[in-house]
Amino acid sequence: MSIPIRTYDAVIVGAGLAGLSAARELKKRNHKVLVLTKLHPLRSHSGAAQGGINASLAEKDSIDLHMFDTIKGSDYLADQDAVELMCSKAPETIRWAERMGAAFSRDDEGKIAQRNFGGQSHPRACFAKDRTGLTLLQTMFEQADREGVDFLDEWYVSDIIYKDGVASGVVAYDIRTLEIVIFNAKAIMFATGGYGRAFKINSNAHANTGDALSILARHGLPLEDMEFVQFHPTGLAGSGILMSEAARGEGGKLINSKGERFMSKYAPEKLELAPRDLVSRSITKEILEGRGVGKNKDCVYLDLTHLGEKVIMERLPELRDLALTFLGLDMIKDPIVIAATAHYSMGGIPVDITGKVRMNANQTTKGLYAAGECSCVSVHGANRLGANSVLEALFFGRHVGENIAKDLDKENYLELIEANESDAKNAIDEIEKILQNNGDEKVANLREELQVSMTENAGVFRIKESLEKQKKILQQLKKRYQNIRIEDKSKVYNTDLQEALELGHMLDFATFIVEGAIAREESRGAHHRDDFPQRDDDNFLKHTLGYMDKDGNIKLEYMDVVLGKFEPQPRTY
Ligand SMILES: Cc1cc2nc3c(=O)[nH]c(=O)nc-3n(C[C@H](O)[C@H](O)[C@H](O)COP(=O)(O)OP(=O)(O)OC[C@H]3O[C@@H](n4cnc5c(N)ncnc54)[C@H](O)[C@@H]3O)c2cc1C
C-alpha cells in the first residue's frame, strides 16, 4: 500500500476555539496551514459553552483581581506567570472577538454585559445569552475560513511522527474512506479539547475522548496534573448534561430534601457562587448523608423559579430548553434536579508559556505545540473558575499560533524533516489489529465499565482503597481490550473502528488520572482525598508529571509551581 505524504508549514489538530484561533493567526502571517478535525469545526465542544468568558472590563474590577480569583480558585497550583498573561490579555481578547463579529449581550447602557460566576470578586463573565461558545465558535470559523485556512474535517488523527524531541508530522485517516495519509510539517499543534468521557456522568461531547494525550504519552512524552478533574456542580439528573453556572450566576438556589438552602453551611459568604470544587463536594455530601431528592435520592434541587419568565427567557433560554427536553421540567415553574458531573480537565499536555510541549520539567520539544483544554499551561491549577476556559482556548490558541508563526520565521529553527511511508507503520498496525482481531470483548461494554468505575472510584471523593481498586480495574480492562472484536470490518464510515481507537486512548490516560491521584496524598482543588483532607503545601505544592513506558506502567515526577505575588493562603469562601 502506498501512503500519500502531504506537506505543510503547520498542521493543527482540532477545530475548536483554540485550533481555529491559532490557524487564523498562522494563515494571516502567510504560512501554509492545515486544520485536521474528527468533527466538523462547528460541532467542536467549544460550541457547547453556555455561560461566558471572563475579562475585567468594569471600572471596579481589575486585572489583579482577576488574577487573584484565578489563583485562589486554583488552590495555588496555577503558574502565576501564565495566569498574569491570560488575565492581562483578557479585555483585549474580548474586543478582538467582538471586532471579528461576536455579538455579546449588552447591559442597559449598551456596554458588554457581565454576569456573576463562582469564585469571582466581581461580575466578570461576558456572554451571548447562554450560547457564548457557539457565538465565538461561529465567529472564529468564519474568520479562519475567510483567511483561506485549509480544513480537512472528519479526519481522525491517530499518531504523531516524533523522534528525539522533534515532531515532524501526524498520521491521520479519512473517516469516510479509511484512506491513511501522512501530514508532514515543520510545526504540529494539538488543540483537541477535554476528556470528560472517561466518566459515566459527564457534561462532555461524545468526541471528548482525550486522543492527543494518549497519542503523545505513547511516545514517552509526559502528561501533567492529570489527577485534577473538575466535577461541575450542576449536571441534569441521570445524564450529567450541563446546566451552566450562569444558572447560579443569575441567582439559582440549591435546595436539599429538607428544603434547606444548604450552601449556607459550606460557604456562608459566597453560597451557590463558591467555586465548583466546593459546591460539587457539598452537593455530593448532602446526597451521601441522605438529604438527596429525586427517584433515587441522588440529586438536589436547583431552583430558578423566583427569577421569573422574563429573566429566564432572556438570559437562560438554552438551559430551559435542555431541562424541558431531558427532564420534562420547566424551570420557570418548577425546580429542576441536578448532581455533580465530570466536566473539565485541568491537566493535560504540559506546555511552557509559549505553547511548546515539554519533554520533562526542564526541556521542551521542537516543532510540537498545544493549546486549549488538552494542554496544561497551567492557568487553572487544581480547580478552574467558570468562564476562564473559553478565555484560555481563545487567548492561548491565538498566542500559540503567533508563536508558531514566529518560530517558522526564524532562520534554521524549524526545518522540514521529510517523512517517509514507514512513519505510518504504527498507525496502520493499530488499525489493522483492531479490524482483524477476533476476540470476544465488545468495545461498548469495556467503555461502560471504564466510565462507571471511574465515576465510582476516582470521582468527587477519593480514598486510597478506591483508587487502588480502580488501578486494578484499569489493568484488567487494558488486558481485555487486547481481546476485542468489532462487527464492522468495512472502510466506509467505520465508527466501530473509531470507537475502539478512542477507547484505547481513554484507557491509557485514565491510568494517569488514577496514578496521579494515588500519589497525591493531600486534598487540593478538585482532587479530594477523604484520607488526606488537608492541603499539604510542604509536600505537594507542585505539578505532577507522569510518563508511560511501553508496558503501560506510569512513572511520576514533580515540577515546581511558578509562584508570584500571590502567596498561598488558606482558601475560604
Ligand atoms: C457543556 C459545556 C459547557 C461549557 N461552558 C463553558 C463556559 O461557559 N465558559 C468557559 O469558559 N468554559 C466552558 N466550558 C469549557 C470550554 O468550553 C472548553 O474547555 C473549551 O471550549 C475547549 O476548547 P478547545 O478548542 O480546547 O477544544 P474543543 O472545542 O473541544 O475542540 C476539540 C477539537 O479537537 C478535534 N479532535 C479531537 N480529537 C481528535 C482526533 N483524534 N483527530 C482529529 N481531531 C480531533 C475535535 O474534532 C474538535 O474540533 C464548557 C464545556 C462544556 C463541556
The ligand as a Tripos MOL2 file, in Angstrom:
@<TRIPOS>MOLECULE
LIG
   53    58     1     0     0
SMALL
NO_CHARGES

@<TRIPOS>ATOM
      1 C1        -21.2320   21.7600   28.2390 C.3       1 LIG1
      2 C2        -20.0190   22.6300   28.4350 C.ar      1 LIG1
      3 C3        -20.1740   23.9620   28.7570 C.ar      1 LIG1
      4 C4        -19.0580   24.7810   28.9510 C.ar      1 LIG1
      5 N1        -19.2550   26.0960   29.2780 N.ar      1 LIG1
      6 C5        -18.1740   26.9030   29.4380 C.ar      1 LIG1
      7 C6        -18.3500   28.2890   29.7110 C.ar      1 LIG1
      8 O1        -19.4630   28.8110   29.7730 O.2       1 LIG1
      9 N2        -17.2380   29.0470   29.8930 N.ar      1 LIG1
     10 C7        -15.9820   28.5190   29.8080 C.ar      1 LIG1
     11 O2        -15.0140   29.2560   29.9790 O.2       1 LIG1
     12 N3        -15.7970   27.2120   29.5320 N.ar      1 LIG1
     13 C8        -16.8610   26.3980   29.3310 C.ar      1 LIG1
     14 N4        -16.6580   25.0700   29.0270 N.ar      1 LIG1
     15 C9        -15.2980   24.5920   28.7460 C.3       1 LIG1
     16 C10       -14.8450   25.0990   27.3670 C.3       1 LIG1
     17 O3        -15.9360   25.1420   26.5000 O.3       1 LIG1
     18 C11       -13.7700   24.2160   26.7410 C.3       1 LIG1
     19 O4        -12.7400   23.9640   27.6570 O.3       1 LIG1
     20 C12       -13.1450   24.8740   25.5000 C.3       1 LIG1
     21 O5        -14.1440   25.3470   24.6330 O.3       1 LIG1
     22 C13       -12.2520   23.8760   24.7960 C.3       1 LIG1
     23 O6        -11.8480   24.3880   23.5570 O.3       1 LIG1
     24 P1        -10.7500   23.6220   22.7110 P.3       1 LIG1
     25 O7        -10.5510   24.4330   21.4560 O.co2     1 LIG1
     26 O8         -9.5810   23.3370   23.5480 O.co2     1 LIG1
     27 O9        -11.3970   22.1990   22.3430 O.3       1 LIG1
     28 P2        -12.7750   21.7550   21.6620 P.3       1 LIG1
     29 O10       -13.6710   22.8640   21.3720 O.co2     1 LIG1
     30 O11       -13.2840   20.6210   22.4740 O.co2     1 LIG1
     31 O12       -12.2910   21.1770   20.2550 O.3       1 LIG1
     32 C14       -11.5560   19.9780   20.1240 C.3       1 LIG1
     33 C15       -11.3170   19.6970   18.6510 C.3       1 LIG1
     34 O13       -10.3990   18.6180   18.5310 O.3       1 LIG1
     35 C16       -10.8060   17.7500   17.4980 C.3       1 LIG1
     36 N5        -10.2290   16.4190   17.7830 N.ar      1 LIG1
     37 C17       -10.1650   15.7690   18.9660 C.ar      1 LIG1
     38 N6         -9.5360   14.5820   18.8140 N.ar      1 LIG1
     39 C18        -9.1820   14.4900   17.5070 C.ar      1 LIG1
     40 C19        -8.5130   13.5000   16.7260 C.ar      1 LIG1
     41 N7         -8.0600   12.3540   17.2600 N.pl3     1 LIG1
     42 N8         -8.3450   13.7340   15.4060 N.ar      1 LIG1
     43 C20        -8.8080   14.8830   14.8330 C.ar      1 LIG1
     44 N9         -9.4450   15.8420   15.5380 N.ar      1 LIG1
     45 C21        -9.6220   15.6480   16.8430 C.ar      1 LIG1
     46 C22       -12.3230   17.8140   17.5460 C.3       1 LIG1
     47 O14       -12.8630   17.4450   16.3010 O.3       1 LIG1
     48 C23       -12.5490   19.3090   17.8600 C.3       1 LIG1
     49 O15       -12.5760   20.0660   16.6740 O.3       1 LIG1
     50 C24       -17.7620   24.2380   28.8210 C.ar      1 LIG1
     51 C25       -17.6030   22.9090   28.4940 C.ar      1 LIG1
     52 C26       -18.7210   22.1010   28.3330 C.ar      1 LIG1
     53 C27       -18.4930   20.6430   28.0330 C.3       1 LIG1
@<TRIPOS>BOND
     1     1     2 1
     2     2     3 ar
     3     2    52 ar
     4     3     4 ar
     5     4     5 ar
     6     4    50 ar
     7     5     6 ar
     8     6     7 ar
     9     6    13 1
    10     7     8 2
    11     7     9 ar
    12     9    10 ar
    13    10    11 2
    14    10    12 ar
    15    12    13 ar
    16    13    14 ar
    17    14    15 1
    18    14    50 ar
    19    15    16 1
    20    16    17 1
    21    16    18 1
    22    18    19 1
    23    18    20 1
    24    20    21 1
    25    20    22 1
    26    22    23 1
    27    23    24 1
    28    24    25 2
    29    24    26 1
    30    24    27 1
    31    27    28 1
    32    28    29 2
    33    28    30 1
    34    28    31 1
    35    31    32 1
    36    32    33 1
    37    33    34 1
    38    33    48 1
    39    34    35 1
    40    35    36 1
    41    35    46 1
    42    36    37 ar
    43    36    45 ar
    44    37    38 ar
    45    38    39 ar
    46    39    40 ar
    47    39    45 ar
    48    40    41 1
    49    40    42 ar
    50    42    43 ar
    51    43    44 ar
    52    44    45 ar
    53    46    47 1
    54    46    48 1
    55    48    49 1
    56    50    51 ar
    57    51    52 ar
    58    52    53 1
@<TRIPOS>SUBSTRUCTURE
     1 LIG1         1 GROUP 0 **** ****
